[in-house]
Amino acid sequence: METLLKYKKPIVITLGLIALNIIFGFDARFTIINILWLLV
């Protein structure tokens, strides 16, 4: 359960990014910046 809570935020953000890419069209630069921000 702790593992799920630990990774819940990145998963939610990733799903949000995917949704935004579908809605607004894929923006590789924007997506890469957000992925890098998640990893830091």
N, C-alpha and C positions, 0 to 999 in steps of 0.2 A: 504493500500500500504506500509506503514512503517513497518507493521508486516512482510510482505513478504520480504522486504529488510533485516530486522533484522535476519530472519531465513534462508535467501537464502544461506549464506556461509555454515552453518551446513548441510543443505540439499544437497548441491553440494558435500561437502566432504563425506557425508554418501553414496551418489550414487557412488562416485568415489571408496570408499572402497568396496562396493558391486561388482563393475565392476572388481576391482583388485582381489577380492576373486574368482570370476568366472574364470578370466583369469589364475591366478597363483595357484589356489587351496586354500581352506579355511585355514587361519592361525588365530586361535582363539586368541592367545596371542597378535599378532599384531593388530587385530581388537579391542580387549578390551582396549589396550593402547590408540589407536586413539579415541575411544568413550570416555574414561576418559578425554583425552586431550580436547575434544570438550566441555565437561561438566564443566571444570574448568574455 
